[in-house]
Amino acid sequence: MTEYLSISSVLKKSPGKYMRAYLYTESDNRDLGYFVSQQLEAIEQSIQGLHAYIARKHAEDQAARRMLRTARLGNGPLNHRQRALLANALKDPDRTYTVASHQAAHTITYPTALKDLNGLVTAGLVSKERVGKASEYFVLPGLPERLAL
């Protein structure tokens, strides 16, 4: 997990602590204790920041799942494949989908994948665009607001 830590952001917020640790190290016969202590404090703050970020993203994911559980497609609920696609789209709104990619992701037949995607188009959640011989499906802007309706 340490590869995801960013102590530079912590150091940027309080550059004085870093500079004092550096100066104390220089002026106290190169005793690295000051610097190590300051760096460990920065790492601890970075870990707390990472935990807060993970908790925030988890809460967002849970809210999206709750929203998708109650979302409806016309007069019926979304099926699990459509909910999975929309959950993915909430995380990555610029991603495009094809019938083949939806078919492969859920191990379903071509007509079932086509029906799922066209149902989302009919509901106004996804747009369809012809690209070459295939069609690509794009999530429309404002998906969370559309799902809340």
HUCOR-V890686 format. One record per run of one state. SS is the DSSP state (h for helix, s for strand, l for the rest). FROM is the first residue (numbers start at 1). LEN is the number of residues. If there is no record, write none. Layout:
ss=SS from=FROM len=LEN
ss=SS from=FROM len=LEN
This chain:
ss=l from=1 len=1
ss=h from=2 len=3
ss=l from=5 len=2
ss=h from=7 len=7
ss=l from=14 len=1
ss=h from=15 len=13
ss=l from=28 len=5
ss=h from=33 len=38
ss=l from=71 len=1
ss=s from=72 len=2
ss=l from=74 len=2
ss=s from=76 len=2
ss=l from=78 len=2
ss=h from=80 len=12
ss=l from=92 len=4
ss=s from=96 len=2
ss=l from=98 len=1
ss=h from=99 len=8
ss=l from=107 len=3
ss=h from=110 len=13
ss=l from=123 len=3
ss=s from=126 len=6
ss=l from=132 len=2
ss=s from=134 len=6
ss=l from=140 len=3
ss=h from=143 len=6
ss=l from=149 len=1
